[in-house]
Amino acid sequence: MADDVLDADAEVLQIKKIGNSVGLILPKSLLARLRLEVGDVLHVVDQPERGFKATPYDPKHARALAIARKAFKDYAETFRDLAK
């Protein structure tokens, strides 16, 4: 893997001090491309080599939904009977 080569489309963000905190300033063009707005919540997932992935997709929530869907499918008749 070539560590020196960046994707030509990659944007560079700098960690900046904002009051007593630090943060990343996201350009409007990036927000528009990612369909993000002020107030959206991003989930950070660690990646190899000091990287991270910030996504509005919550992997824990998705796993919980998958388990619930399987339970509803496996016990559909039981749930129908309980709903009567």
HTML snippet that shows the backbone in 3Dmol.js (N, CA, C, O; Angstrom):
<script src="https://3Dmol.org/build/3Dmol-min.js"></script>
<div id="view" style="width:600px;height:400px;position:relative"></div>
<script>
const pdb = `
ATOM      1  N   MET A   1       0.850  -1.175   0.000  1.00  0.00           N
ATOM      2  CA  MET A   1       0.000   0.000   0.000  1.00  0.00           C
ATOM      3  C   MET A   1       0.889   1.230   0.000  1.00  0.00           C
ATOM      4  O   MET A   1       1.828   1.314   0.792  1.00  0.00           O
ATOM      5  N   ALA A   2       0.615   2.163  -0.856  1.00  0.00           N
ATOM      6  CA  ALA A   2       1.438   3.362  -0.961  1.00  0.00           C
ATOM      7  C   ALA A   2       0.903   4.420  -0.008  1.00  0.00           C
ATOM      8  O   ALA A   2      -0.126   5.038  -0.278  1.00  0.00           O
ATOM      9  N   ASP A   3       1.606   4.632   1.119  1.00  0.00           N
ATOM     10  CA  ASP A   3       1.166   5.616   2.105  1.00  0.00           C
ATOM     11  C   ASP A   3       1.322   7.034   1.591  1.00  0.00           C
ATOM     12  O   ASP A   3       0.633   7.939   2.063  1.00  0.00           O
ATOM     13  N   ASP A   4       2.215   7.248   0.630  1.00  0.00           N
ATOM     14  CA  ASP A   4       2.487   8.594   0.145  1.00  0.00           C
ATOM     15  C   ASP A   4       1.462   9.083  -0.865  1.00  0.00           C
ATOM     16  O   ASP A   4       1.427  10.272  -1.184  1.00  0.00           O
ATOM     17  N   VAL A   5       0.633   8.187  -1.371  1.00  0.00           N
ATOM     18  CA  VAL A   5      -0.289   8.547  -2.431  1.00  0.00           C
ATOM     19  C   VAL A   5      -1.673   8.773  -1.841  1.00  0.00           C
ATOM     20  O   VAL A   5      -2.232   7.890  -1.191  1.00  0.00           O
ATOM     21  N   LEU A   6      -2.223   9.964  -2.073  1.00  0.00           N
ATOM     22  CA  LEU A   6      -3.580  10.273  -1.648  1.00  0.00           C
ATOM     23  C   LEU A   6      -4.511  10.168  -2.838  1.00  0.00           C
ATOM     24  O   LEU A   6      -4.118  10.429  -3.975  1.00  0.00           O
ATOM     25  N   ASP A   7      -5.726   9.790  -2.574  1.00  0.00           N
ATOM     26  CA  ASP A   7      -6.748   9.773  -3.609  1.00  0.00           C
ATOM     27  C   ASP A   7      -6.861  11.189  -4.174  1.00  0.00           C
ATOM     28  O   ASP A   7      -6.901  12.155  -3.412  1.00  0.00           O
ATOM     29  N   ALA A   8      -6.911  11.321  -5.473  1.00  0.00           N
ATOM     30  CA  ALA A   8      -6.971  12.636  -6.113  1.00  0.00           C
ATOM     31  C   ALA A   8      -8.210  13.416  -5.679  1.00  0.00           C
ATOM     32  O   ALA A   8      -8.194  14.647  -5.680  1.00  0.00           O
ATOM     33  N   ASP A   9      -9.285  12.712  -5.308  1.00  0.00           N
ATOM     34  CA  ASP A   9     -10.515  13.364  -4.884  1.00  0.00           C
ATOM     35  C   ASP A   9     -10.560  13.633  -3.383  1.00  0.00           C
ATOM     36  O   ASP A   9     -11.529  14.214  -2.893  1.00  0.00           O
ATOM     37  N   ALA A  10      -9.533  13.224  -2.649  1.00  0.00           N
ATOM     38  CA  ALA A  10      -9.530  13.373  -1.196  1.00  0.00           C
ATOM     39  C   ALA A  10      -9.477  14.837  -0.801  1.00  0.00           C
ATOM     40  O   ALA A  10      -8.785  15.642  -1.425  1.00  0.00           O
ATOM     41  N   GLU A  11     -10.220  15.166   0.246  1.00  0.00           N
ATOM     42  CA  GLU A  11     -10.168  16.506   0.805  1.00  0.00           C
ATOM     43  C   GLU A  11      -9.325  16.452   2.057  1.00  0.00           C
ATOM     44  O   GLU A  11      -9.328  15.452   2.775  1.00  0.00           O
ATOM     45  N   VAL A  12      -8.610  17.514   2.318  1.00  0.00           N
ATOM     46  CA  VAL A  12      -7.774  17.589   3.501  1.00  0.00           C
ATOM     47  C   VAL A  12      -8.487  18.466   4.524  1.00  0.00           C
ATOM     48  O   VAL A  12      -8.856  19.603   4.230  1.00  0.00           O
ATOM     49  N   LEU A  13      -8.677  17.933   5.719  1.00  0.00           N
ATOM     50  CA  LEU A  13      -9.287  18.675   6.807  1.00  0.00           C
ATOM     51  C   LEU A  13      -8.245  18.839   7.898  1.00  0.00           C
ATOM     52  O   LEU A  13      -7.433  17.944   8.131  1.00  0.00           O
ATOM     53  N   GLN A  14      -8.270  19.964   8.556  1.00  0.00           N
ATOM     54  CA  GLN A  14      -7.317  20.227   9.630  1.00  0.00           C
ATOM     55  C   GLN A  14      -8.070  20.305  10.953  1.00  0.00           C
ATOM     56  O   GLN A  14      -9.140  20.909  11.035  1.00  0.00           O
ATOM     57  N   ILE A  15      -7.504  19.689  11.982  1.00  0.00           N
ATOM     58  CA  ILE A  15      -8.077  19.782  13.321  1.00  0.00           C
ATOM     59  C   ILE A  15      -7.786  21.184  13.829  1.00  0.00           C
ATOM     60  O   ILE A  15      -6.638  21.627  13.835  1.00  0.00           O
ATOM     61  N   LYS A  16      -8.847  21.887  14.259  1.00  0.00           N
ATOM     62  CA  LYS A  16      -8.695  23.283  14.686  1.00  0.00           C
ATOM     63  C   LYS A  16      -9.268  23.467  16.080  1.00  0.00           C
ATOM     64  O   LYS A  16     -10.185  22.759  16.496  1.00  0.00           O
ATOM     65  N   LYS A  17      -8.708  24.431  16.788  1.00  0.00           N
ATOM     66  CA  LYS A  17      -9.221  24.793  18.103  1.00  0.00           C
ATOM     67  C   LYS A  17     -10.456  25.662  17.898  1.00  0.00           C
ATOM     68  O   LYS A  17     -10.429  26.631  17.139  1.00  0.00           O
ATOM     69  N   ILE A  18     -11.544  25.301  18.586  1.00  0.00           N
ATOM     70  CA  ILE A  18     -12.793  26.040  18.500  1.00  0.00           C
ATOM     71  C   ILE A  18     -13.232  26.290  19.949  1.00  0.00           C
ATOM     72  O   ILE A  18     -13.805  25.406  20.587  1.00  0.00           O
ATOM     73  N   GLY A  19     -12.967  27.470  20.455  1.00  0.00           N
ATOM     74  CA  GLY A  19     -13.241  27.762  21.862  1.00  0.00           C
ATOM     75  C   GLY A  19     -12.369  26.883  22.735  1.00  0.00           C
ATOM     76  O   GLY A  19     -11.150  26.858  22.568  1.00  0.00           O
ATOM     77  N   ASN A  20     -12.982  26.154  23.671  1.00  0.00           N
ATOM     78  CA  ASN A  20     -12.237  25.247  24.542  1.00  0.00           C
ATOM     79  C   ASN A  20     -12.198  23.827  23.982  1.00  0.00           C
ATOM     80  O   ASN A  20     -11.715  22.909  24.645  1.00  0.00           O
ATOM     81  N   SER A  21     -12.697  23.648  22.779  1.00  0.00           N
ATOM     82  CA  SER A  21     -12.755  22.328  22.155  1.00  0.00           C
ATOM     83  C   SER A  21     -11.902  22.313  20.896  1.00  0.00           C
ATOM     84  O   SER A  21     -11.278  23.313  20.540  1.00  0.00           O
ATOM     85  N   VAL A  22     -11.884  21.173  20.232  1.00  0.00           N
ATOM     86  CA  VAL A  22     -11.249  21.063  18.920  1.00  0.00           C
ATOM     87  C   VAL A  22     -12.265  20.446  17.976  1.00  0.00           C
ATOM     88  O   VAL A  22     -13.182  19.752  18.414  1.00  0.00           O
ATOM     89  N   GLY A  23     -12.108  20.694  16.694  1.00  0.00           N
ATOM     90  CA  GLY A  23     -13.055  20.141  15.744  1.00  0.00           C
ATOM     91  C   GLY A  23     -12.535  20.195  14.331  1.00  0.00           C
ATOM     92  O   GLY A  23     -11.464  20.736  14.061  1.00  0.00           O
ATOM     93  N   LEU A  24     -13.300  19.633  13.450  1.00  0.00           N
ATOM     94  CA  LEU A  24     -13.023  19.664  12.027  1.00  0.00           C
ATOM     95  C   LEU A  24     -14.070  20.551  11.372  1.00  0.00           C
ATOM     96  O   LEU A  24     -15.263  20.418  11.646  1.00  0.00           O
ATOM     97  N   ILE A  25     -13.630  21.447  10.518  1.00  0.00           N
ATOM     98  CA  ILE A  25     -14.549  22.278   9.759  1.00  0.00           C
ATOM     99  C   ILE A  25     -14.800  21.570   8.431  1.00  0.00           C
ATOM    100  O   ILE A  25     -13.868  21.316   7.668  1.00  0.00           O
ATOM    101  N   LEU A  26     -16.055  21.258   8.166  1.00  0.00           N
ATOM    102  CA  LEU A  26     -16.398  20.566   6.925  1.00  0.00           C
ATOM    103  C   LEU A  26     -16.891  21.590   5.915  1.00  0.00           C
ATOM    104  O   LEU A  26     -17.839  22.326   6.188  1.00  0.00           O
ATOM    105  N   PRO A  27     -16.255  21.641   4.751  1.00  0.00           N
ATOM    106  CA  PRO A  27     -16.691  22.593   3.727  1.00  0.00           C
ATOM    107  C   PRO A  27     -18.117  22.292   3.264  1.00  0.00           C
ATOM    108  O   PRO A  27     -18.559  21.143   3.289  1.00  0.00           O
ATOM    109  N   LYS A  28     -18.828  23.335   2.845  1.00  0.00           N
ATOM    110  CA  LYS A  28     -20.203  23.173   2.375  1.00  0.00           C
ATOM    111  C   LYS A  28     -20.295  22.155   1.244  1.00  0.00           C
ATOM    112  O   LYS A  28     -21.254  21.387   1.173  1.00  0.00           O
ATOM    113  N   SER A  29     -19.305  22.148   0.365  1.00  0.00           N
ATOM    114  CA  SER A  29     -19.333  21.206  -0.761  1.00  0.00           C
ATOM    115  C   SER A  29     -19.306  19.757  -0.273  1.00  0.00           C
ATOM    116  O   SER A  29     -19.980  18.896  -0.839  1.00  0.00           O
ATOM    117  N   LEU A  30     -18.536  19.492   0.768  1.00  0.00           N
ATOM    118  CA  LEU A  30     -18.468  18.139   1.332  1.00  0.00           C
ATOM    119  C   LEU A  30     -19.788  17.786   2.010  1.00  0.00           C
ATOM    120  O   LEU A  30     -20.296  16.678   1.841  1.00  0.00           O
ATOM    121  N   LEU A  31     -20.348  18.726   2.780  1.00  0.00           N
ATOM    122  CA  LEU A  31     -21.641  18.484   3.418  1.00  0.00           C
ATOM    123  C   LEU A  31     -22.712  18.172   2.377  1.00  0.00           C
ATOM    124  O   LEU A  31     -23.527  17.268   2.564  1.00  0.00           O
ATOM    125  N   ALA A  32     -22.702  18.923   1.288  1.00  0.00           N
ATOM    126  CA  ALA A  32     -23.691  18.702   0.231  1.00  0.00           C
ATOM    127  C   ALA A  32     -23.515  17.325  -0.407  1.00  0.00           C
ATOM    128  O   ALA A  32     -24.494  16.608  -0.614  1.00  0.00           O
ATOM    129  N   ARG A  33     -22.272  16.954  -0.719  1.00  0.00           N
ATOM    130  CA  ARG A  33     -22.018  15.648  -1.342  1.00  0.00           C
ATOM    131  C   ARG A  33     -22.444  14.500  -0.438  1.00  0.00           C
ATOM    132  O   ARG A  33     -22.970  13.491  -0.906  1.00  0.00           O
ATOM    133  N   LEU A  34     -22.213  14.663   0.858  1.00  0.00           N
ATOM    134  CA  LEU A  34     -22.532  13.598   1.803  1.00  0.00           C
ATOM    135  C   LEU A  34     -23.955  13.700   2.345  1.00  0.00           C
ATOM    136  O   LEU A  34     -24.386  12.874   3.149  1.00  0.00           O
ATOM    137  N   ARG A  35     -24.689  14.739   1.888  1.00  0.00           N
ATOM    138  CA  ARG A  35     -26.059  15.000   2.339  1.00  0.00           C
ATOM    139  C   ARG A  35     -26.140  15.089   3.858  1.00  0.00           C
ATOM    140  O   ARG A  35     -27.001  14.478   4.492  1.00  0.00           O
ATOM    141  N   LEU A  36     -25.218  15.867   4.425  1.00  0.00           N
ATOM    142  CA  LEU A  36     -25.190  16.100   5.869  1.00  0.00           C
ATOM    143  C   LEU A  36     -25.620  17.526   6.158  1.00  0.00           C
ATOM    144  O   LEU A  36     -25.438  18.422   5.333  1.00  0.00           O
ATOM    145  N   GLU A  37     -26.188  17.726   7.329  1.00  0.00           N
ATOM    146  CA  GLU A  37     -26.621  19.050   7.748  1.00  0.00           C
ATOM    147  C   GLU A  37     -26.162  19.306   9.176  1.00  0.00           C
ATOM    148  O   GLU A  37     -25.828  18.373   9.906  1.00  0.00           O
ATOM    149  N   VAL A  38     -26.149  20.574   9.568  1.00  0.00           N
ATOM    150  CA  VAL A  38     -25.824  20.942  10.937  1.00  0.00           C
ATOM    151  C   VAL A  38     -26.776  20.204  11.872  1.00  0.00           C
ATOM    152  O   VAL A  38     -27.990  20.216  11.666  1.00  0.00           O
ATOM    153  N   GLY A  39     -26.232  19.573  12.885  1.00  0.00           N
ATOM    154  CA  GLY A  39     -27.041  18.823  13.850  1.00  0.00           C
ATOM    155  C   GLY A  39     -27.092  17.334  13.586  1.00  0.00           C
ATOM    156  O   GLY A  39     -27.503  16.576  14.464  1.00  0.00           O
ATOM    157  N   ASP A  40     -26.683  16.882  12.389  1.00  0.00           N
ATOM    158  CA  ASP A  40     -26.641  15.450  12.118  1.00  0.00           C
ATOM    159  C   ASP A  40     -25.630  14.782  13.041  1.00  0.00           C
ATOM    160  O   ASP A  40     -24.634  15.390  13.432  1.00  0.00           O
ATOM    161  N   VAL A  41     -25.894  13.542  13.379  1.00  0.00           N
ATOM    162  CA  VAL A  41     -25.002  12.767  14.236  1.00  0.00           C
ATOM    163  C   VAL A  41     -24.209  11.812  13.367  1.00  0.00           C
ATOM    164  O   VAL A  41     -24.768  11.133  12.506  1.00  0.00           O
ATOM    165  N   LEU A  42     -22.898  11.759  13.593  1.00  0.00           N
ATOM    166  CA  LEU A  42     -22.030  10.831  12.881  1.00  0.00           C
ATOM    167  C   LEU A  42     -21.455   9.835  13.882  1.00  0.00           C
ATOM    168  O   LEU A  42     -21.115  10.197  15.008  1.00  0.00           O
ATOM    169  N   HIS A  43     -21.352   8.600  13.468  1.00  0.00           N
ATOM    170  CA  HIS A  43     -20.752   7.550  14.289  1.00  0.00           C
ATOM    171  C   HIS A  43     -19.341   7.315  13.772  1.00  0.00           C
ATOM    172  O   HIS A  43     -19.129   7.158  12.570  1.00  0.00           O
ATOM    173  N   VAL A  44     -18.384   7.292  14.680  1.00  0.00           N
ATOM    174  CA  VAL A  44     -16.982   7.135  14.299  1.00  0.00           C
ATOM    175  C   VAL A  44     -16.565   5.691  14.543  1.00  0.00           C
ATOM    176  O   VAL A  44     -16.735   5.152  15.636  1.00  0.00           O
ATOM    177  N   VAL A  45     -16.017   5.083  13.503  1.00  0.00           N
ATOM    178  CA  VAL A  45     -15.542   3.706  13.561  1.00  0.00           C
ATOM    179  C   VAL A  45     -14.048   3.729  13.284  1.00  0.00           C
ATOM    180  O   VAL A  45     -13.609   4.237  12.252  1.00  0.00           O
ATOM    181  N   ASP A  46     -13.261   3.175  14.215  1.00  0.00           N
ATOM    182  CA  ASP A  46     -11.807   3.124  14.024  1.00  0.00           C
ATOM    183  C   ASP A  46     -11.454   2.264  12.819  1.00  0.00           C
ATOM    184  O   ASP A  46     -12.086   1.240  12.561  1.00  0.00           O
ATOM    185  N   GLN A  47     -10.445   2.693  12.097  1.00  0.00           N
ATOM    186  CA  GLN A  47      -9.938   1.974  10.937  1.00  0.00           C
ATOM    187  C   GLN A  47      -8.445   1.713  11.158  1.00  0.00           C
ATOM    188  O   GLN A  47      -7.846   2.324  12.043  1.00  0.00           O
ATOM    189  N   PRO A  48      -7.845   0.836  10.390  1.00  0.00           N
ATOM    190  CA  PRO A  48      -6.410   0.560  10.537  1.00  0.00           C
ATOM    191  C   PRO A  48      -5.564   1.808  10.272  1.00  0.00           C
ATOM    192  O   PRO A  48      -5.997   2.746   9.602  1.00  0.00           O
ATOM    193  N   GLU A  49      -4.387   1.790  10.800  1.00  0.00           N
ATOM    194  CA  GLU A  49      -3.368   2.818  10.555  1.00  0.00           C
ATOM    195  C   GLU A  49      -3.836   4.220  10.918  1.00  0.00           C
ATOM    196  O   GLU A  49      -3.723   5.139  10.106  1.00  0.00           O
ATOM    197  N   ARG A  50      -4.363   4.398  12.137  1.00  0.00           N
ATOM    198  CA  ARG A  50      -4.780   5.687  12.677  1.00  0.00           C
ATOM    199  C   ARG A  50      -5.900   6.339  11.885  1.00  0.00           C
ATOM    200  O   ARG A  50      -6.076   7.555  11.956  1.00  0.00           O
ATOM    201  N   GLY A  51      -6.650   5.567  11.143  1.00  0.00           N
ATOM    202  CA  GLY A  51      -7.745   6.110  10.357  1.00  0.00           C
ATOM    203  C   GLY A  51      -9.070   5.962  11.087  1.00  0.00           C
ATOM    204  O   GLY A  51      -9.168   5.274  12.104  1.00  0.00           O
ATOM    205  N   PHE A  52     -10.076   6.616  10.550  1.00  0.00           N
ATOM    206  CA  PHE A  52     -11.420   6.448  11.078  1.00  0.00           C
ATOM    207  C   PHE A  52     -12.430   6.667   9.962  1.00  0.00           C
ATOM    208  O   PHE A  52     -12.135   7.267   8.929  1.00  0.00           O
ATOM    209  N   LYS A  53     -13.623   6.160  10.207  1.00  0.00           N
ATOM    210  CA  LYS A  53     -14.729   6.332   9.280  1.00  0.00           C
ATOM    211  C   LYS A  53     -15.835   7.025  10.064  1.00  0.00           C
ATOM    212  O   LYS A  53     -16.258   6.531  11.109  1.00  0.00           O
ATOM    213  N   ALA A  54     -16.299   8.151   9.573  1.00  0.00           N
ATOM    214  CA  ALA A  54     -17.411   8.868  10.197  1.00  0.00           C
ATOM    215  C   ALA A  54     -18.626   8.690   9.311  1.00  0.00           C
ATOM    216  O   ALA A  54     -18.603   9.045   8.133  1.00  0.00           O
ATOM    217  N   THR A  55     -19.675   8.146   9.870  1.00  0.00           N
ATOM    218  CA  THR A  55     -20.836   7.799   9.067  1.00  0.00           C
ATOM    219  C   THR A  55     -22.129   8.045   9.839  1.00  0.00           C
ATOM    220  O   THR A  55     -22.162   7.864  11.056  1.00  0.00           O
ATOM    221  N   PRO A  56     -23.192   8.456   9.150  1.00  0.00           N
ATOM    222  CA  PRO A  56     -24.477   8.565   9.833  1.00  0.00           C
ATOM    223  C   PRO A  56     -25.081   7.188  10.122  1.00  0.00           C
ATOM    224  O   PRO A  56     -26.056   7.078  10.865  1.00  0.00           O
ATOM    225  N   TYR A  57     -24.507   6.154   9.540  1.00  0.00           N
ATOM    226  CA  TYR A  57     -24.948   4.769   9.725  1.00  0.00           C
ATOM    227  C   TYR A  57     -24.431   4.270  11.072  1.00  0.00           C
ATOM    228  O   TYR A  57     -23.225   4.306  11.317  1.00  0.00           O
ATOM    229  N   ASP A  58     -25.314   3.809  11.939  1.00  0.00           N
ATOM    230  CA  ASP A  58     -24.948   3.294  13.252  1.00  0.00           C
ATOM    231  C   ASP A  58     -24.896   1.768  13.185  1.00  0.00           C
ATOM    232  O   ASP A  58     -25.942   1.121  13.143  1.00  0.00           O
ATOM    233  N   PRO A  59     -23.683   1.176  13.174  1.00  0.00           N
ATOM    234  CA  PRO A  59     -23.586  -0.281  13.030  1.00  0.00           C
ATOM    235  C   PRO A  59     -24.254  -1.043  14.178  1.00  0.00           C
ATOM    236  O   PRO A  59     -24.795  -2.125  13.950  1.00  0.00           O
ATOM    237  N   LYS A  60     -24.233  -0.510  15.403  1.00  0.00           N
ATOM    238  CA  LYS A  60     -24.884  -1.201  16.528  1.00  0.00           C
ATOM    239  C   LYS A  60     -26.395  -1.219  16.333  1.00  0.00           C
ATOM    240  O   LYS A  60     -27.050  -2.231  16.583  1.00  0.00           O
ATOM    241  N   HIS A  61     -26.937  -0.099  15.889  1.00  0.00           N
ATOM    242  CA  HIS A  61     -28.381  -0.017  15.646  1.00  0.00           C
ATOM    243  C   HIS A  61     -28.775  -0.972  14.518  1.00  0.00           C
ATOM    244  O   HIS A  61     -29.799  -1.651  14.601  1.00  0.00           O
ATOM    245  N   ALA A  62     -27.967  -1.020  13.478  1.00  0.00           N
ATOM    246  CA  ALA A  62     -28.256  -1.909  12.348  1.00  0.00           C
ATOM    247  C   ALA A  62     -28.247  -3.374  12.784  1.00  0.00           C
ATOM    248  O   ALA A  62     -29.102  -4.152  12.361  1.00  0.00           O
ATOM    249  N   ARG A  63     -27.281  -3.755  13.631  1.00  0.00           N
ATOM    250  CA  ARG A  63     -27.236  -5.137  14.130  1.00  0.00           C
ATOM    251  C   ARG A  63     -28.478  -5.445  14.965  1.00  0.00           C
ATOM    252  O   ARG A  63     -29.060  -6.524  14.846  1.00  0.00           O
ATOM    253  N   ALA A  64     -28.882  -4.489  15.814  1.00  0.00           N
ATOM    254  CA  ALA A  64     -30.065  -4.695  16.647  1.00  0.00           C
ATOM    255  C   ALA A  64     -31.310  -4.853  15.777  1.00  0.00           C
ATOM    256  O   ALA A  64     -32.153  -5.706  16.054  1.00  0.00           O
ATOM    257  N   LEU A  65     -31.430  -4.041  14.732  1.00  0.00           N
ATOM    258  CA  LEU A  65     -32.571  -4.171  13.819  1.00  0.00           C
ATOM    259  C   LEU A  65     -32.566  -5.516  13.105  1.00  0.00           C
ATOM    260  O   LEU A  65     -33.620  -6.122  12.914  1.00  0.00           O
ATOM    261  N   ALA A  66     -31.394  -5.983  12.712  1.00  0.00           N
ATOM    262  CA  ALA A  66     -31.296  -7.276  12.031  1.00  0.00           C
ATOM    263  C   ALA A  66     -31.755  -8.402  12.958  1.00  0.00           C
ATOM    264  O   ALA A  66     -32.451  -9.320  12.526  1.00  0.00           O
ATOM    265  N   ILE A  67     -31.368  -8.330  14.225  1.00  0.00           N
ATOM    266  CA  ILE A  67     -31.793  -9.345  15.202  1.00  0.00           C
ATOM    267  C   ILE A  67     -33.300  -9.283  15.378  1.00  0.00           C
ATOM    268  O   ILE A  67     -33.962 -10.321  15.409  1.00  0.00           O
ATOM    269  N   ALA A  68     -33.855  -8.075  15.494  1.00  0.00           N
ATOM    270  CA  ALA A  68     -35.302  -7.925  15.666  1.00  0.00           C
ATOM    271  C   ALA A  68     -36.053  -8.443  14.446  1.00  0.00           C
ATOM    272  O   ALA A  68     -37.068  -9.125  14.588  1.00  0.00           O
ATOM    273  N   ARG A  69     -35.562  -8.125  13.249  1.00  0.00           N
ATOM    274  CA  ARG A  69     -36.232  -8.607  12.028  1.00  0.00           C
ATOM    275  C   ARG A  69     -36.249 -10.128  11.976  1.00  0.00           C
ATOM    276  O   ARG A  69     -37.252 -10.733  11.598  1.00  0.00           O
ATOM    277  N   LYS A  70     -35.121 -10.748  12.360  1.00  0.00           N
ATOM    278  CA  LYS A  70     -35.047 -12.206  12.357  1.00  0.00           C
ATOM    279  C   LYS A  70     -36.040 -12.789  13.366  1.00  0.00           C
ATOM    280  O   LYS A  70     -36.723 -13.771  13.076  1.00  0.00           O
ATOM    281  N   ALA A  71     -36.112 -12.178  14.548  1.00  0.00           N
ATOM    282  CA  ALA A  71     -37.047 -12.665  15.572  1.00  0.00           C
ATOM    283  C   ALA A  71     -38.488 -12.534  15.082  1.00  0.00           C
ATOM    284  O   ALA A  71     -39.288 -13.452  15.261  1.00  0.00           O
ATOM    285  N   PHE A  72     -38.824 -11.393  14.462  1.00  0.00           N
ATOM    286  CA  PHE A  72     -40.189 -11.216  13.945  1.00  0.00           C
ATOM    287  C   PHE A  72     -40.491 -12.234  12.847  1.00  0.00           C
ATOM    288  O   PHE A  72     -41.611 -12.737  12.752  1.00  0.00           O
ATOM    289  N   LYS A  73     -39.494 -12.533  12.024  1.00  0.00           N
ATOM    290  CA  LYS A  73     -39.706 -13.508  10.952  1.00  0.00           C
ATOM    291  C   LYS A  73     -39.869 -14.914  11.534  1.00  0.00           C
ATOM    292  O   LYS A  73     -40.784 -15.651  11.166  1.00  0.00           O
ATOM    293  N   ASP A  74     -38.954 -15.274  12.458  1.00  0.00           N
ATOM    294  CA  ASP A  74     -38.975 -16.624  13.036  1.00  0.00           C
ATOM    295  C   ASP A  74     -40.232 -16.881  13.869  1.00  0.00           C
ATOM    296  O   ASP A  74     -40.726 -18.008  13.929  1.00  0.00           O
ATOM    297  N   TYR A  75     -40.743 -15.832  14.508  1.00  0.00           N
ATOM    298  CA  TYR A  75     -41.886 -15.992  15.411  1.00  0.00           C
ATOM    299  C   TYR A  75     -43.103 -15.204  14.922  1.00  0.00           C
ATOM    300  O   TYR A  75     -43.901 -14.726  15.728  1.00  0.00           O
ATOM    301  N   ALA A  76     -43.241 -15.070  13.602  1.00  0.00           N
ATOM    302  CA  ALA A  76     -44.332 -14.280  13.017  1.00  0.00           C
ATOM    303  C   ALA A  76     -45.694 -14.773  13.488  1.00  0.00           C
ATOM    304  O   ALA A  76     -46.561 -13.972  13.835  1.00  0.00           O
ATOM    305  N   GLU A  77     -45.884 -16.087  13.499  1.00  0.00           N
ATOM    306  CA  GLU A  77     -47.179 -16.639  13.910  1.00  0.00           C
ATOM    307  C   GLU A  77     -47.456 -16.320  15.370  1.00  0.00           C
ATOM    308  O   GLU A  77     -48.581 -15.961  15.718  1.00  0.00           O
ATOM    309  N   THR A  78     -46.472 -16.442  16.213  1.00  0.00           N
ATOM    310  CA  THR A  78     -46.632 -16.127  17.639  1.00  0.00           C
ATOM    311  C   THR A  78     -47.003 -14.654  17.820  1.00  0.00           C
ATOM    312  O   THR A  78     -47.893 -14.334  18.609  1.00  0.00           O
ATOM    313  N   PHE A  79     -46.329 -13.760  17.098  1.00  0.00           N
ATOM    314  CA  PHE A  79     -46.633 -12.337  17.207  1.00  0.00           C
ATOM    315  C   PHE A  79     -48.054 -12.036  16.700  1.00  0.00           C
ATOM    316  O   PHE A  79     -48.757 -11.205  17.275  1.00  0.00           O
ATOM    317  N   ARG A  80     -48.468 -12.711  15.632  1.00  0.00           N
ATOM    318  CA  ARG A  80     -49.843 -12.535  15.134  1.00  0.00           C
ATOM    319  C   ARG A  80     -50.853 -12.967  16.192  1.00  0.00           C
ATOM    320  O   ARG A  80     -51.859 -12.291  16.409  1.00  0.00           O
ATOM    321  N   ASP A  81     -50.584 -14.091  16.847  1.00  0.00           N
ATOM    322  CA  ASP A  81     -51.494 -14.569  17.891  1.00  0.00           C
ATOM    323  C   ASP A  81     -51.520 -13.595  19.070  1.00  0.00           C
ATOM    324  O   ASP A  81     -52.578 -13.349  19.648  1.00  0.00           O
ATOM    325  N   LEU A  82     -50.393 -13.059  19.415  1.00  0.00           N
ATOM    326  CA  LEU A  82     -50.329 -12.117  20.544  1.00  0.00           C
ATOM    327  C   LEU A  82     -51.049 -10.808  20.221  1.00  0.00           C
ATOM    328  O   LEU A  82     -51.558 -10.139  21.121  1.00  0.00           O
ATOM    329  N   ALA A  83     -51.090 -10.450  18.962  1.00  0.00           N
ATOM    330  CA  ALA A  83     -51.709  -9.187  18.549  1.00  0.00           C
ATOM    331  C   ALA A  83     -53.237  -9.272  18.547  1.00  0.00           C
ATOM    332  O   ALA A  83     -53.905  -8.242  18.445  1.00  0.00           O
ATOM    333  N   LYS A  84     -53.797 -10.463  18.657  1.00  0.00           N
ATOM    334  CA  LYS A  84     -55.256 -10.634  18.625  1.00  0.00           C
ATOM    335  C   LYS A  84     -55.889 -10.118  19.895  1.00  0.00           C
ATOM    336  O   LYS A  84     -57.109 -10.179  20.046  1.00  0.00           O
TER     337      LYS A  84
END
`;
const viewer = $3Dmol.createViewer("view");
viewer.addModel(pdb, "pdb");
viewer.setStyle({}, {cartoon: {color: "spectrum"}});
viewer.zoomTo();
viewer.render();
</script>
